[in-house]
Amino acid sequence: MDPEEIWNADAARRYDTPGTGMFAPEVLGPAVERLARLAGGGAALEFAIGTGRVAVPLAGRGVPVTGIDSSRPMVERLRAKAGGPAIPVVIGDMATATAPGRYTLVYLVYNTISNLLTQAEQVECFRNAARHLAPGGRFVVELWVPELRRLPPGQEATVWKSVPGYIGLDTYDVLRQHVVSHHFRFDETEQARLFRSPHRYVWPAELDLMAQLAGFVLESRHADWDDGPFTADSPSHVSVYRLPSAR
């Protein structure tokens, strides 16, 4: 699956769900609040900025935000939002593209580092974040924890959400650390709409090693944006990596 085919105009049109899902105030509000604090009065760079779910409210908090994204339709939707702040965006791969300036914060949220499908690309993403940061700057990654404990021998898929009108399931290739997320949406008719996206899942310890290769140290890890404790049962984490103050 080509990323440009996945994040096309139709996906961009359906991506924003104001007030619900990932746009719900209880989901989005704590993320924006914490990122604003971590920016520390400096500028922020968002990898995979998309339609601006986080960037627009963060810029509204007075944080200068720049973005990088490979999907032109997603960026076009960001730019079309009326009344929003002007957010410069570089079209390109978050592992290699360069945005002008230096930043106190680079962030990559909602599992998006897993859209890079090889370990080498994910390592380069960390290195790209380091290249953009001023000394002492932070790189924040929000990522889910692979659910392999729920995957018994011989089973290749897990259902991670089932509510009226929606079923979400993941199919795993444990040899390559690949997973394909399947999102089924349906109504009272016999028709259903399917959206699929491929990912490479990353364990927290592996993510920490990628950070070390790029010169980062782990500053903190929490289960959520509200600083909840990260435990063996946490389904996801928010990890904050920091560059040394003197480089």
N, C-alpha and C positions, 0 to 999 in steps of 0.2 A: 504493500500500500504506500503510494507516494504521498508524502506530507502535503504537497500542494493540492492533491486530489481530496485529501481528508478535510483540510481546513479551507474549503472552497467558499464560494459566495453563499451557497445554501447553508453551510455550517455556520458562517458568520451571521447570517440573518436569524438563525434559531438560537444562537449562543446566549444572548442576554435574556435572563428571566428575572426582571426587576422584582425585588421583594421576596423571592423564593429561591430555594436551592442554594447555590454558591453565592447568590446575590442577597440572601436573607440578611437582615441587619445583625442578627446574632452571630452570623458567620463572617460577614465582611467587616463589621465594625471593629472587633478586636484586632483583626489583622492590620487594618489601616492605623489604628491607634498605636500598636506596637512598632510598626515600621516607621511611623512618624518619630517616635522616641529614639529608635535606633539610628535614624538619619542624623540626629544630633545637631540640627540646624544647617546641615549641608545638603548637597544635591544627591538624588537617588537615580539609579539606573535599573529598569526592569527588563530582565530577559524574558522573551515571549510575552510581550505586553498585551497582545490580543486586542480585544475591543475596549480595553481600559477599565476592566472591572475594579482593579485595585488602584491603578494609576490616577484615574480621574478624581476619586475622593481624596487620595493622598495629596495630589496637587492642590485640591481645594483646601487642604490643611496648611498650605503655604510651603510645601516641600517642592523644590524644582525637580521635575521628573522628566527623564528621557527614556525612550524605549528602543528595544531591538525586537524584530519579529520577522519571520520568513513568509507570513501569509499576507499578501496584499489585500485580499477581501476583508480580513479581520481588521487591518489597520485602517482601511477605508471606512469601516463602520465606526471606528474610534474617532476619526476625523470628522465624521458626519454628525456626531452628537452635538446638538444645539446647546449653547450656554456653557459648555465645558471649557476648561482652560486649554490653551494651546500647548500641546505636548509634542515635542519633536520625536520622530521615530526613524530609525535606520532600518531599511529592509535588508535582512540577511540572517544567516545562521547564528544562533546565540553562542555557538562554540568558537566561532571565528570572526564574526563581524565586529567592527570597531565603531564606537560612538565618540564624538568629540568631548574633550574635557576629562576632569578627574572627579571622582565621586567619593562620598563618605559611606555610601550604602549601595550595594548591588543585591537585588533580590529575585528569587525564582520560586513562585508559589504554585500551589494546587497540583503537585506531582509532576510538573512540567519537565523536570530534568529527565524523567523516564521516557520522554518523547525522543531522546537521543538513543539510538538502538544499539550502540556498541560501547564497551567500557572506555575505549580510546576517546570517543567523542565526549563522553561524560567527563573524563579527566581534562580534556581541552576546554570544556565549559568552565571548570574551576580555574584553569590558567587564564582564561579570557576575563573572568571576574577579577582576578588579581591584577591583570594589566590595567584595568579601568579604575582601580581603587587607589586613593591616597594612602600613605602610611597610616596604620591604625584603623583602616576602613574595614567594614564588615560585609560578609556575604551570607545571606539568609536563604535557606532552602527548606521548603515545606514539602514533605514526601510521605507517602503511605508505607507501612511495613508490610512486606509480602505475607500473604495469608497461607503459607504452605502448611502450617499446622492443621488447617482445615481440609487439606488435600490428601486423602488416604491413598495408599498404593492402588494403581489402576484407574484412578479418577483424574480427569484432566481439567475439570472446571469447578468453579465455586460460584454460587449465587450470593452476591453481597448486598443486594437490595431487592425487595419485592413489595411494592405498594400498588394500590389501584391505578391502573394506567401505565405502569412502568415496571420493568424487570431489568436489573443490571447483573451481568455475569462476566467472569473472567475465565479464559482458557489459557492454560500454562504450558510452556515448553521449558521444563526445569533444566534441561541440558544447556540451553543457551541463555537462561535467565530472561526469557521473553514471555510476555503475556499480551493477549489481545482482549481489550475491554469491549463488550457488546452491550449496547443500550437499546432496549426494545421499548417503544412507546406505542400505545394502542388505546382505542376507545370502545364503544359498544358495538362497532362494526366488526367485520371479520378481517379487516386490514390492520397491519402493524407496520411501523416505521423503524428501521434498524440503522444505527450509527455505530461504526467500529473504529477503534484506534489501537495501534500497536505500541507497546512499551517495552523497555528493558528495566526490570525491577532491580533495586539496589538495597542491600542491607545497610543498616546504620554504620557498622564497622567498616564496610567497604567504602562508604561515603566519606568517612573520616580519613581513610588512607588517601583517597583522591585529594582531599583538602590538604593533607601534609605534602603531597607531591607538588602542589601549587604554592606552598609556603604559608598556608593557613594553620591556625590552631583552633581547636574547638573551644568556644567561649561558653556556650550553654546549649542545652537540649531540653525541650519541654514537649509535652504531649499535645499542646494546642497553643493558640495565640494568647490565651489567658494565663499562661505560665503554669499550667497544670503539670504535675510530676510525670515524667516519662517512666513507664514500667514495662515489664515483659509482656503485658497484656495490651499495651497502647496500640491502636490501629494505625497511628500516624505520628509524625513528630515535626517540630519546628526547630531546626538546628541553626545556630548562629556561629559563624566562623570569623576569625579576625586575623588581619595581617599584623605583623610586628610594627610598632610605632616607628622604628628606624629600620630602613631597608637598604 
